[in-house]
Amino acid sequence: MSQPALLPYDPLSILTAAAIFSLLPAPSQITSKMASGVKVADQVKDLYNEMKVVKNDADQMDRIRLVVFKIGNGLIDMEKIFRQKEMEDTDVFKFFVGLLKPDECRYMLYDCHFETKESLKKEELVFVMWAPENAPVKEKMNYASSKESMRKILTGIKHQLQVNDLADLSNRDSFAAEMGKDIITLEGHAVQPASKSKSS
């Protein structure tokens, strides 16, 4: 009489339901993956390219100086845009700081104008992630985990800052130091060089 055929050994067959459940990703891991899957609107790249490449014959009054980005419905998109013509006789740095709300996260792209010790006038883009302590925890996690999506769009950007407290931007001296340059003026206003401001 022939012996019954033996089934191949399957280690999963002896696992209990609890054991199988333990192999699944934790809810926090699932949330993180979902949050990092936030997409970036197509116009974000277009805005960045417009700010990055300013043609000499372009109307400087139409130049973009600040863009505020917001996450909504799984998409990073432009919320507000400010051009040079809207900021005449305005301290652009103070205006930029004034846009930061104490309980809301945002991404910002800032066309910063400054002058160095070598008397070189420069214009460089700064990407800022604003995540204040008073913002909802879930919102802060969403912006933190989605930042990489923005960075992939902002190829070649020189300055990237994460700010959690308005005290970090309390004056233009500290902002200039974050830029890592020997800056003597920022948006037309004098600043203390980093080495001097630290010693004072």
C-alpha positions in Angstrom: 0.0 0.0 0.0 1.5 3.3 -1.1 2.3 6.0 1.5 0.4 9.4 1.2 2.5 12.1 -0.4 4.0 14.5 2.1 3.3 18.2 1.6 6.3 20.6 1.4 7.1 22.2 4.8 5.7 25.7 5.0 6.9 27.6 8.1 4.0 30.2 7.6 1.5 27.4 8.1 2.3 27.2 11.8 2.1 30.9 12.5 -0.9 32.1 14.5 -3.0 35.1 13.4 -1.3 37.2 16.1 2.2 36.2 14.8 1.3 37.1 11.2 -0.1 40.5 12.4 3.1 41.2 14.2 5.0 40.9 10.9 2.9 43.8 9.4 4.3 47.4 9.4 3.3 49.3 12.5 0.7 52.0 12.0 3.3 54.7 12.5 5.3 53.3 9.6 2.3 53.2 7.4 1.4 56.8 8.2 5.0 57.9 7.4 5.0 56.3 4.0 1.6 57.8 3.2 2.8 61.3 4.3 6.0 61.1 2.3 3.9 60.2 -0.8 2.6 63.8 -1.0 2.8 65.0 -4.6 4.1 68.4 -5.8 1.9 70.4 -8.2 3.4 70.9 -11.7 3.4 74.7 -11.3 5.8 74.5 -8.4 8.6 73.5 -10.7 7.6 76.3 -13.2 7.7 78.9 -10.5 11.1 77.7 -9.3 12.6 77.8 -12.8 11.2 81.3 -13.3 12.9 82.4 -10.1 16.1 80.6 -10.8 16.6 82.0 -14.3 15.9 85.7 -14.4 16.7 87.1 -17.8 18.5 90.4 -18.1 15.9 91.9 -20.4 13.0 90.8 -18.1 10.9 93.4 -16.3 12.5 93.5 -12.8 9.3 94.8 -11.3 7.6 91.5 -12.3 10.3 89.4 -10.7 9.1 86.9 -8.1 10.5 87.6 -4.6 8.5 85.3 -2.4 6.4 82.2 -2.8 4.5 80.4 0.0 3.6 76.7 -0.5 1.0 74.8 1.4 0.1 71.1 1.7 -3.5 70.3 1.0 -5.4 67.3 -0.2 -2.2 65.3 -0.6 -0.6 68.0 -2.8 2.1 70.7 -2.3 0.9 73.8 -4.2 1.5 77.5 -4.3 -0.6 79.4 -1.8 0.7 83.0 -2.2 3.1 84.7 -4.6 4.7 88.2 -4.2 6.5 90.0 -7.0 8.8 93.0 -6.8 6.2 95.5 -7.9 4.1 94.6 -4.9 7.1 95.2 -2.5 8.4 98.6 -3.5 9.5 100.6 -0.4 9.1 97.4 1.6 11.7 95.6 3.7 11.5 92.3 2.0 13.2 90.4 4.9 10.7 91.8 7.4 7.9 91.0 5.1 9.1 87.5 4.7 9.3 87.0 8.5 5.9 88.5 8.9 4.4 85.7 6.7 5.4 83.0 9.2 2.3 82.2 11.4 3.0 80.8 14.9 0.7 77.8 14.5 0.9 76.8 10.8 3.6 75.0 8.8 4.6 76.2 5.4 7.3 75.9 2.8 8.7 79.1 1.4 11.0 80.1 -1.5 12.7 83.5 -1.0 14.7 85.4 -3.5 17.2 87.0 -1.1 19.3 90.0 -2.2 22.5 90.8 -0.3 26.0 92.3 -0.5 29.2 90.7 0.6 32.5 92.1 2.0 33.9 91.9 -1.4 31.3 94.4 -2.5 29.5 91.8 -4.6 25.8 92.2 -4.9 24.2 88.8 -5.0 20.7 87.3 -5.4 20.2 83.7 -4.2 17.2 81.5 -3.6 16.5 80.2 -0.1 14.2 77.3 0.6 12.7 77.5 4.1 10.6 74.9 5.9 8.7 76.6 8.6 7.5 74.2 11.3 6.6 76.1 14.5 6.4 74.4 17.9 2.7 75.4 18.2 1.6 73.8 15.0 -0.3 70.5 15.2 2.0 67.5 15.5 0.4 65.7 12.6 0.9 68.8 10.4 4.6 69.1 11.4 5.2 65.4 10.6 3.5 65.8 7.2 5.7 68.8 6.3 8.9 67.1 7.6 8.3 63.8 5.7 7.2 65.6 2.5 10.2 68.0 2.4 12.2 65.6 0.2 9.5 65.9 -2.5 10.1 69.6 -2.6 13.9 69.2 -2.6 13.8 67.0 -5.6 12.0 69.8 -7.5 14.4 72.5 -6.3 17.5 71.1 -7.9 20.6 73.2 -7.4 19.3 75.5 -4.8 22.1 76.8 -2.6 20.3 77.5 0.7 17.9 75.3 2.7 16.8 76.2 6.2 14.5 74.6 8.7 13.0 77.1 11.2 11.0 76.1 14.2 11.0 79.3 16.2 10.6 83.0 15.2 13.5 83.7 17.6 15.8 82.0 15.0 14.9 84.8 12.6 14.7 87.6 15.2 17.0 89.8 13.2 18.7 89.8 9.8 22.1 89.2 11.5 21.1 85.6 12.4 19.6 85.0 9.0 22.7 86.3 7.3 24.8 84.0 9.4 22.6 81.0 8.3 23.4 81.9 4.7 27.0 81.2 5.5 28.4 84.3 3.8 30.4 87.4 4.7 27.3 89.4 4.3 27.4 93.1 5.1 23.9 94.1 3.8 20.7 92.1 3.5 17.8 93.6 1.5 19.6 97.0 1.6 20.0 97.0 5.4 23.4 96.6 7.2 24.1 93.5 9.1 26.8 92.4 11.5 29.2 89.8 10.0 28.8 86.4 11.6 32.1 86.5 13.4 31.4 89.9 15.1 27.8 89.1 16.0 28.9 85.9 17.8 31.6 87.8 19.8 29.2 90.6 20.9 
